[in-house]
C-alpha cells in the first residue's frame, strides 16, 4: 500500500512539474506573477508542515521567520548594496539565528504555549518594523533597489526552481532516519524519549530547518516584489494563509502545502473583484474542504481510488 501511495505521489508531482514548466508559454504575465508569489508561499507552507506535521509543534507565527529573512535581505541590499546572493544568505542566516533564539526557550513549554510564544514573536517583530522606520521603512514599507529580474518568465522559473529544490530536500529529510524519529516524536514524545531519542534537540533541528527555508524564501520574495512591508510579509493574516495552505494541502505530506498555497493565492486573485468578501469566500471554501477531507488536497488525490 505504501508503495502504491508513493507511486501515485510521484505521478502527481511529475504531472504538476510538466504542467508548471510549459505553462509560461501559454499564459500571460499576470498569471505568471500570481503563480510566482504562490510558489514562494508553497515553500513557506512546506517549511511549516515540517514543524507541525512531523514534530507536532504548532507554529502560529511562521511570518516571524519569513519577516526576518525578508527584511534582513532588503535592509542589507538598500544600505550596503550587497549582491542579491549575499543578501539572501544574510536573510537566511538572520532567520536561523532568530529561530534558534525563539525556539530554545519556547520548546521548553508544553501544550499551546509554544504556539502562543511564536504568535507573540510576530507581534514583536511587527512592532519593531514600525518603530524602527528609519531602518525598515515602517508602515510605508522598505523599497529594495535590486530585483532578481524584470522578466516575468525568469522570475517564474526561479521561483519554481526554489520551490522544487526545497520540496526535494524536505521530502528526503522526512524519509530519512531523522524524519522517522521526528515523526515518532510528533506522535508520542514521551514514548520517543523513553526509547532514547532527544526530543528537544530533534525539535530544535526541525525548527532550524524550517527557519532556513522560510527565511531564504522570504528573501527571494522580497527581491521579486521589490519591496518589503508588514502587510505582505509579517502580518498575522499572512501567517494564517501559510498555516491554512499547509493544512489544506495535506498535513504531514510536505508537498501538499504547495497545492494549498497555490489554491489560496490564485483563488484570492480570482475573487479580488469581490473586495473584502473574497477573503471570506476563500476561507469558507478552505474550511469546508478541510472538514470534509481532513487528509487535504493531496490526500484526496492519492486515496480517491481506495475510498471507492
URLIN-V531421 format. One record per residue. N is the residue number from 1. D_LAST is the distance of its C-alpha to the last C-alpha in whole Angstrom. Layout:
BEGIN
((N | D_LAST) (N | D_LAST))
END
This chain:
BEGIN
((1 | 15) (2 | 18) (3 | 19) (4 | 16) (5 | 15) (6 | 19) (7 | 19) (8 | 16) (9 | 18) (10 | 21) (11 | 20) (12 | 19) (13 | 23) (14 | 24) (15 | 23) (16 | 24) (17 | 27) (18 | 28) (19 | 27) (20 | 30) (21 | 32) (22 | 33) (23 | 32) (24 | 36) (25 | 37) (26 | 35) (27 | 36) (28 | 39) (29 | 40) (30 | 39) (31 | 35) (32 | 36) (33 | 38) (34 | 35) (35 | 33) (36 | 36) (37 | 36) (38 | 32) (39 | 32) (40 | 35) (41 | 33) (42 | 30) (43 | 32) (44 | 33) (45 | 30) (46 | 29) (47 | 32) (48 | 32) (49 | 28) (50 | 30) (51 | 32) (52 | 30) (53 | 27) (54 | 28) (55 | 32) (56 | 31) (57 | 34) (58 | 33) (59 | 35) (60 | 36) (61 | 38) (62 | 37) (63 | 40) (64 | 42) (65 | 42) (66 | 41) (67 | 44) (68 | 46) (69 | 45) (70 | 45) (71 | 49) (72 | 50) (73 | 50) (74 | 51) (75 | 54) (76 | 55) (77 | 54) (78 | 56) (79 | 59) (80 | 60) (81 | 58) (82 | 56) (83 | 54) (84 | 51) (85 | 49) (86 | 52) (87 | 51) (88 | 47) (89 | 48) (90 | 50) (91 | 47) (92 | 45) (93 | 48) (94 | 49) (95 | 45) (96 | 45) (97 | 48) (98 | 47) (99 | 44) (100 | 46) (101 | 48) (102 | 46) (103 | 43) (104 | 46) (105 | 47) (106 | 44) (107 | 42) (108 | 44) (109 | 43) (110 | 40) (111 | 38) (112 | 38) (113 | 41) (114 | 40) (115 | 38) (116 | 41) (117 | 43) (118 | 41) (119 | 41) (120 | 45) (121 | 45) (122 | 44) (123 | 46) (124 | 49) (125 | 48) (126 | 48) (127 | 51) (128 | 53) (129 | 52) (130 | 54) (131 | 57) (132 | 57) (133 | 57) (134 | 60) (135 | 58) (136 | 54) (137 | 55) (138 | 54) (139 | 52) (140 | 53) (141 | 51) (142 | 52) (143 | 53) (144 | 52) (145 | 55) (146 | 53) (147 | 49) (148 | 47) (149 | 47) (150 | 48) (151 | 46) (152 | 42) (153 | 41) (154 | 42) (155 | 41) (156 | 38) (157 | 38) (158 | 39) (159 | 37) (160 | 34) (161 | 36) (162 | 36) (163 | 33) (164 | 32) (165 | 34) (166 | 33) (167 | 30) (168 | 31) (169 | 33) (170 | 31) (171 | 28) (172 | 31) (173 | 32) (174 | 29) (175 | 28) (176 | 32) (177 | 34) (178 | 35) (179 | 31) (180 | 30) (181 | 33) (182 | 32) (183 | 29) (184 | 30) (185 | 33) (186 | 30) (187 | 29) (188 | 32) (189 | 35) (190 | 37) (191 | 36) (192 | 36) (193 | 39) (194 | 40) (195 | 39) (196 | 42) (197 | 40) (198 | 42) (199 | 39) (200 | 42) (201 | 42) (202 | 39) (203 | 38) (204 | 41) (205 | 40) (206 | 36) (207 | 38) (208 | 41) (209 | 38) (210 | 36) (211 | 40) (212 | 41) (213 | 38) (214 | 38) (215 | 42) (216 | 42) (217 | 39) (218 | 41) (219 | 44) (220 | 42) (221 | 41) (222 | 45) (223 | 46) (224 | 44) (225 | 44) (226 | 48) (227 | 48) (228 | 47) (229 | 47) (230 | 46) (231 | 44) (232 | 42) (233 | 42) (234 | 43) (235 | 42) (236 | 39) (237 | 37) (238 | 37) (239 | 36) (240 | 33) (241 | 32) (242 | 31) (243 | 30) (244 | 27) (245 | 26) (246 | 26) (247 | 24) (248 | 22) (249 | 21) (250 | 20) (251 | 22) (252 | 23) (253 | 22) (254 | 25) (255 | 24) (256 | 22) (257 | 25) (258 | 26) (259 | 23) (260 | 24) (261 | 28) (262 | 27) (263 | 25) (264 | 28) (265 | 31) (266 | 30) (267 | 29) (268 | 32) (269 | 34) (270 | 32) (271 | 33) (272 | 37) (273 | 38) (274 | 37) (275 | 39) (276 | 39) (277 | 36) (278 | 34) (279 | 33) (280 | 32) (281 | 30) (282 | 28) (283 | 28) (284 | 27) (285 | 24) (286 | 23) (287 | 24) (288 | 21) (289 | 19) (290 | 20) (291 | 19) (292 | 16) (293 | 15) (294 | 17) (295 | 16) (296 | 17) (297 | 17) (298 | 17) (299 | 14) (300 | 12) (301 | 12) (302 | 12) (303 | 9) (304 | 7) (305 | 5) (306 | 6) (307 | 4) (308 | 0))
END
